[in-house]
Amino acid sequence: MSQEPTFISTGTKTGEIDVRLSYKIVELFSEGLYASPNKAIEELVANSFDAGAQQVAVFLSANFHEQAATICVLDDGEGMDADGLNRHWLIGISNKKNLAILPKGRQQIGKFGIGKLATYVLASHLTHISKKDGKFYSTSMDYKRIDKRVEQGVEPKTPIRIALRELTEKDAKSALVTWTGAATFKACGMKLFGRGAVPSWTFAVLSGLKEKVHEIRRGTLKWILCTALPLRPDFAIYLDGEKLQPSKLGKGRIKRWIIGKDIKAIDKPGPNGLTINNDPNRDKTDEHYYGLSHPDLGRVTGYMELYKDLLTGKSDSIDRSHGIFVYVRERLINIADGHFGISPNDLKHGAFNRFRLVVYMDGLNEEIRSSRESLREGPILKDAQNLFKALFNVARKTYEEHVAGEDTGAALARKLGGSPSSLARRPIIELARAVLPRQDKIPVYSYPPCSHRS
């Protein structure tokens, strides 16, 4: 019998976790929902997003044929202690919906507590090593222990007991040295131990890899993670040391403005009393060096961006990428309301869906309601809204100038690119397919259909 890898057995066993998992459940919820190995990795990244991670790093062994090959996902989210790991292995139950305080104020993606089962598609072992409140914990699930003889039963007769371990910092370092010493890990810039280390993190290791991993294509996985990634300033994904850029960044940024540097004066309807307020304690390369100040709103920093094409798309199912993002003490307070209570009539649709404003306004802290997701009605809220409308007007004017300067072909390409394929691209492709084989007759299409007139 081969010896267990160090990362599985390191630490002192302090208890056991009962995992009630039948083969039927695994079969239904892993191989059924996560047939694609790339989607299974995306599910792990989604779990990291739910945990409030600002950085997620995915590491793939260079050669999946090696016996010791692994797939790892590291995040700097809230981490899991003994209770957290117990909750993690509740199958079919998710406590995310009932959290009083959402990590980083994020909408939670996971709902059913089954995302972890995606790992069964790829590996026979799933190990978690996690840091929370200055302590280190680990568990390791061996999927081979699932009793396949009761494959028709949904409720397992006996639980699988997995060891809960507590590790010293030395233990944790030893368990992860294979990865933390690699160049791909160092490129991510996350420090797990010692002074300056991130306060909490989780390192998930998939080992005993299955045949399914050979279907992974790094290019395809990169594209999937880029597409699923919300365009927001507090969430970044690394794949083998490369920082991925959201697919929306490929849609052509027209312009980027830094508040206080590129925008020093605000026209109406912006509030009166705004002045330049740069922070001498910050380096000039830091965008928060620049800012504006208002008697009621306090110091305002941030940036806004305008893109050629729509910022809406697949990742909206996770979180929006366009509109207004207001951070108070590093926490997003308008999670669902991209308009920040401003009437859509004041935010022209064509430009707004290509626009994003990221603003930091700690002066709003006293105005936040107990839900932490909105501000009290009053003059301070109105001042903030008027400021955002004035900033949007700058971007709207730039967008209108950009559109006016486009030639006909570029404008048509932009409109077709932003249209559903069923409405624009697919009929054109079908028309070309019909014409090319027989160029003597060109069919005529009419939409909407109309009756023939002689």
C-alpha positions in Angstrom: 0.0 0.0 0.0 1.4 3.4 -1.0 2.0 5.9 1.7 -0.4 8.9 1.9 1.1 12.2 0.7 2.3 14.6 3.4 -0.4 17.1 2.7 -3.1 14.6 3.5 -1.7 13.2 6.8 0.1 16.2 8.3 -1.1 17.6 11.6 -2.8 16.3 14.8 -6.1 14.6 14.5 -8.6 16.4 16.8 -11.9 14.8 15.7 -13.9 13.4 12.9 -16.5 14.7 10.5 -19.4 12.5 9.4 -20.1 12.9 5.7 -23.4 11.4 4.6 -22.7 10.7 1.0 -24.1 8.0 -1.1 -22.9 6.9 -4.5 -26.2 7.8 -6.0 -25.9 11.4 -4.8 -22.4 11.7 -6.2 -23.5 10.2 -9.5 -26.5 12.6 -9.9 -24.8 15.8 -8.7 -21.3 15.4 -9.9 -21.1 13.4 -13.1 -24.5 14.7 -14.2 -24.0 18.5 -13.5 -20.3 18.7 -14.0 -19.5 16.5 -17.0 -17.0 19.1 -18.2 -13.7 19.1 -16.2 -13.3 22.8 -16.9 -16.7 23.5 -15.4 -15.7 21.5 -12.3 -12.7 23.8 -11.8 -14.9 26.9 -12.4 -17.2 25.6 -9.6 -14.2 25.7 -7.1 -13.4 29.2 -8.2 -17.1 30.2 -7.6 -16.8 28.8 -4.1 -13.8 31.0 -3.5 -15.8 34.0 -4.8 -18.5 33.2 -2.3 -15.9 33.0 0.5 -15.0 36.7 -0.1 -11.7 36.0 -1.8 -9.9 38.8 -3.5 -7.5 36.5 -5.2 -7.9 33.0 -6.5 -5.0 30.9 -7.9 -5.4 27.7 -9.9 -2.4 25.5 -10.3 -2.3 22.5 -12.7 0.5 19.9 -12.8 2.4 20.2 -16.0 2.0 16.5 -16.7 -1.3 14.9 -15.6 0.2 11.4 -16.3 2.5 11.6 -13.3 1.3 9.7 -10.3 1.7 12.8 -8.0 -0.1 15.1 -10.4 -2.6 17.5 -8.8 -5.0 20.3 -9.4 -5.0 23.0 -6.7 -7.1 26.1 -6.0 -5.9 28.6 -3.5 -7.9 31.6 -2.3 -7.6 34.4 0.3 -11.2 34.2 1.4 -12.5 33.9 4.9 -11.0 30.4 5.5 -12.5 27.5 7.4 -12.0 26.4 11.0 -13.4 23.2 12.5 -17.0 24.4 12.4 -16.5 25.7 8.9 -15.1 22.4 7.6 -18.0 20.5 9.3 -20.5 22.8 7.5 -18.6 22.4 4.3 -19.3 18.7 4.2 -23.0 19.0 4.7 -24.3 17.6 1.4 -27.4 19.2 -0.1 -27.4 22.0 2.5 -25.9 25.5 2.1 -25.7 28.0 4.9 -24.8 30.8 2.4 -28.3 32.1 2.0 -28.7 32.5 5.8 -25.5 34.4 6.4 -26.1 37.6 8.4 -23.0 39.2 6.9 -22.0 38.2 3.3 -18.3 37.9 2.7 -17.2 41.2 1.0 -20.9 42.0 0.6 -21.2 39.6 -2.3 -24.2 37.9 -3.7 -23.7 34.2 -3.1 -23.4 31.9 -6.1 -23.8 28.5 -4.3 -27.2 27.5 -3.1 -27.3 23.8 -2.5 -24.0 22.8 -0.9 -23.2 20.4 -3.8 -20.5 22.4 -5.6 -17.7 20.4 -3.8 -19.0 17.3 -5.5 -17.7 18.6 -8.8 -14.3 17.5 -7.6 -15.4 13.8 -7.8 -15.3 14.1 -11.6 -11.6 14.9 -11.5 -10.0 13.2 -8.5 -10.3 10.5 -5.9 -9.1 12.7 -3.1 -10.1 16.3 -2.1 -7.9 17.9 0.7 -8.5 21.3 2.3 -5.8 23.1 4.3 -7.2 26.3 5.7 -6.1 29.2 7.9 -8.7 31.1 10.0 -8.2 33.2 13.2 -4.5 32.4 13.2 -4.9 28.6 13.3 -4.5 26.0 10.6 -6.9 23.1 9.9 -7.3 20.3 7.3 -9.6 17.5 6.1 -9.2 15.0 3.3 -12.1 13.2 1.6 -11.3 9.8 0.0 -14.1 9.3 -2.6 -13.0 5.7 -3.0 -14.6 5.0 0.4 -18.1 5.6 -1.0 -19.9 2.3 -1.0 -21.0 1.6 -4.6 -23.0 -1.5 -3.5 -25.8 0.8 -2.4 -25.8 2.8 -5.5 -29.6 2.9 -5.7 -30.0 4.4 -2.3 -30.0 8.2 -1.8 -29.5 8.1 1.9 -26.4 6.3 3.0 -26.7 3.7 5.7 -23.5 4.7 7.5 -21.5 8.0 7.2 -18.0 8.3 5.9 -15.8 9.6 8.8 -13.0 11.9 7.7 -10.3 13.1 10.1 -10.3 16.7 11.2 -6.8 17.8 11.9 -5.2 20.9 13.4 -1.8 21.9 12.1 1.0 24.1 13.4 2.4 26.7 11.0 5.4 24.5 10.5 3.0 21.6 9.6 1.1 23.7 7.1 4.4 25.0 5.5 5.6 21.4 5.1 2.3 20.3 3.6 2.3 23.0 0.9 6.0 23.3 0.2 5.6 21.5 -3.2 3.5 24.4 -4.5 4.7 27.4 -2.5 8.2 26.9 -3.8 7.1 27.0 -7.4 7.5 30.0 -9.7 3.8 29.9 -10.6 2.8 30.4 -6.9 5.3 33.2 -6.4 3.9 35.0 -9.5 0.5 35.3 -7.7 2.0 37.4 -4.9 0.0 35.7 -2.1 2.0 35.2 1.1 0.6 32.4 3.3 3.1 32.4 6.2 5.0 34.9 8.3 4.8 38.6 8.5 2.6 40.2 5.9 0.7 36.9 5.2 -2.9 37.1 4.3 -5.0 36.7 7.4 -7.1 33.8 6.1 -6.9 31.4 3.2 -7.9 28.0 1.9 -5.8 25.6 -0.2 -7.8 22.8 -2.0 -5.8 19.9 -3.4 -7.3 17.4 -5.9 -5.1 14.3 -6.0 -5.4 10.8 -7.3 -6.5 12.3 -10.6 -8.9 10.5 -12.9 -9.0 10.0 -16.7 -11.3 13.0 -17.0 -8.4 15.4 -16.3 -6.9 14.6 -19.7 -9.8 16.4 -21.3 -8.7 19.7 -19.7 -7.3 22.2 -22.2 -5.6 25.1 -20.6 -6.7 27.5 -23.3 -10.3 26.4 -22.9 -10.1 26.6 -19.1 -8.6 30.1 -19.4 -11.4 31.2 -21.6 -14.0 29.8 -19.3 -12.6 31.5 -16.2 -12.2 34.8 -18.0 -15.8 34.6 -19.1 -17.1 33.7 -15.7 -15.1 36.4 -13.9 -17.0 39.5 -12.9 -15.3 42.7 -13.9 -14.8 44.1 -10.5 -11.8 45.6 -8.7 -11.7 43.2 -5.7 -11.6 39.8 -7.5 -8.7 38.4 -9.5 -8.0 34.9 -10.8 -4.5 33.5 -11.6 -4.0 30.4 -13.8 -0.5 28.9 -13.3 0.8 32.2 -12.3 -0.8 34.3 -15.1 -3.3 36.9 -14.0 -6.4 36.5 -16.1 -8.3 39.4 -17.5 -12.1 39.3 -17.7 -13.4 38.8 -21.2 -15.1 42.1 -21.0 -11.7 43.9 -21.0 -11.3 42.5 -24.5 -14.3 44.6 -25.6 -12.2 47.7 -26.2 -11.9 50.3 -23.5 -12.5 53.7 -24.9 -11.2 55.7 -21.9 -10.4 55.5 -18.3 -10.6 58.5 -15.9 -9.1 58.7 -12.4 -11.1 60.9 -10.0 -9.0 63.9 -8.9 -6.4 63.4 -11.6 -8.3 63.2 -14.9 -11.5 64.7 -13.4 -10.8 67.8 -11.3 -14.0 69.8 -11.7 -17.6 68.6 -11.7 -20.3 70.2 -13.8 -24.0 70.2 -12.8 -25.9 68.4 -11.5 -22.8 67.6 -9.4 -22.9 69.1 -5.9 -21.1 72.3 -5.0 -18.1 72.4 -2.7 -15.9 69.8 -4.4 -12.2 70.4 -4.1 -9.0 68.5 -5.1 -7.7 66.4 -2.2 -4.6 64.4 -3.0 -3.1 62.1 -0.3 0.6 62.9 0.3 1.0 59.6 2.3 0.4 57.6 -0.9 2.6 57.0 -3.9 1.5 58.9 -7.0 1.3 55.5 -8.9 -1.6 54.6 -6.5 -4.9 55.8 -7.9 -6.1 56.6 -4.4 -3.4 59.2 -4.2 -5.8 61.4 -6.2 -9.2 62.4 -5.0 -11.8 65.0 -4.5 -13.3 66.2 -1.2 -16.8 67.4 -0.3 -18.0 68.8 3.0 -20.7 66.1 3.4 -19.5 63.2 1.2 -15.9 63.3 2.6 -13.0 62.2 0.4 -13.9 60.6 -2.9 -11.5 58.4 -4.8 -11.8 55.9 -7.6 -12.1 55.7 -11.4 -14.6 55.3 -14.2 -14.3 53.4 -17.5 -16.1 53.4 -20.8 -16.1 50.5 -23.3 -17.0 50.1 -27.0 -19.2 47.1 -26.4 -21.7 46.0 -23.8 -20.4 45.0 -20.4 -23.3 42.7 -19.9 -23.0 38.9 -20.4 -22.5 35.5 -18.8 -20.9 36.8 -15.6 -24.0 38.8 -14.8 -25.4 35.5 -13.4 -22.6 35.9 -10.8 -22.4 39.6 -10.4 -22.8 42.6 -12.6 -19.8 44.2 -14.4 -21.3 47.6 -15.4 -22.9 50.5 -13.6 -22.0 52.2 -10.3 -20.0 50.4 -7.6 -19.8 52.3 -4.3 -17.4 51.1 -1.6 -17.5 52.3 2.0 -14.6 51.1 4.1 -13.6 48.6 1.4 -17.1 47.1 1.2 -19.5 47.3 -1.7 -22.8 48.7 -0.4 -24.9 48.7 -3.6 -24.7 45.0 -4.5 -27.8 44.7 -6.6 -28.5 48.3 -7.5 -26.2 49.3 -10.3 -28.1 52.6 -10.7 -27.6 53.6 -7.0 -31.2 54.7 -6.8 -30.8 57.0 -9.8 -33.7 57.0 -12.3 -32.7 55.1 -15.5 -34.0 58.1 -17.4 -31.0 60.0 -16.2 -28.6 57.3 -17.3 -28.8 56.8 -21.0 -29.1 53.1 -21.7 -26.6 52.8 -24.6 -23.8 54.4 -22.7 -24.7 53.0 -19.2 -24.3 49.4 -20.3 -20.8 50.2 -21.4 -19.9 52.2 -18.3 -18.6 51.4 -14.9 -17.9 53.8 -12.1 -15.9 52.5 -9.0 -16.0 55.0 -6.1 -14.7 54.8 -2.6 -16.5 57.1 -0.2 -15.8 56.3 3.5 -17.7 59.5 4.4 -20.9 57.7 3.7 -20.4 55.3 6.6 -22.7 57.1 9.0 -25.5 57.1 6.4 -25.6 53.3 5.8 -28.7 51.5 6.8 -28.5 48.4 9.1 -28.8 46.1 6.1 -25.4 47.5 4.9 -26.8 47.7 1.3 -28.3 51.2 1.0 -28.1 54.7 2.4 -30.7 56.7 4.3 -32.8 59.1 2.3 -31.7 62.6 2.6 -29.4 65.4 1.3 -26.2 63.4 1.5 -27.6 60.6 -0.6 -28.9 63.2 -3.1 -25.4 64.8 -3.2 -23.9 61.4 -4.0 -26.4 60.6 -6.7 -25.9 64.0 -8.3 -22.1 63.4 -8.3 -22.5 60.1 -10.0 -24.9 61.6 -12.6 -22.4 64.3 -13.4 -19.6 61.7 -13.7 -21.7 59.6 -16.0 -22.5 62.6 -18.2 -18.7 62.9 -18.9 -18.6 59.3 -20.0 -21.9 59.6 -22.0 -20.6 62.6 -23.9 -17.4 60.7 -24.7 -19.4 57.7 -25.9 -21.6 59.8 -28.2 -18.5 61.4 -29.7 -17.0 58.0 -30.2 -20.2 56.7 -32.0 -20.4 59.8 -34.1 -16.8 59.3 -35.3 -17.3 55.7 -36.3 -17.5 54.8 -40.0 -20.5 52.8 -41.2 -18.7 49.5 -41.3 -17.4 49.8 -37.7 -20.8 50.9 -36.4 -22.4 47.9 -38.1 -19.8 45.5 -36.7 -20.3 46.9 -33.2 -24.1 46.6 -33.4 -23.9 43.0 -34.8 -21.4 42.1 -32.1 -23.7 43.2 -29.4 -26.8 41.5 -30.8 -28.1 38.0 -30.0 -27.0 35.5 -32.7 -30.6 34.5 -33.3 -31.4 38.1 -34.3 -28.4 39.1 -36.4 -25.5 36.8 -37.0 -27.3 33.5 -37.5 -29.6 34.7 -40.4 -26.6 36.2 -42.1 -24.6 33.0 -41.9 -27.5 31.0 -43.1 -27.9 33.4 -46.0 -24.3 33.0 -47.0 -24.5 29.2 -46.8 -27.5 29.2 -49.1 -26.0 31.6 -51.7 -22.4 30.2 -52.0 -23.2 26.8 -53.4 -25.5 28.3 -56.2 -24.6 31.9 -57.0 -27.1 32.2 -59.8 -30.1 32.8 -57.5 -30.0 34.8 -54.3 -32.9 34.2 -51.9 -34.7 37.2 -50.4 -35.5 37.2 -46.7 -38.0 39.5 -45.0 -38.4 40.1 -41.3 -40.9 40.2 -40.0 -42.5 37.9 -42.6 -44.9 39.7 -45.0 -47.3 38.3 -47.6 -46.2 38.1 -51.2 -47.5 40.8 -53.6 -47.3 40.4 -57.4 
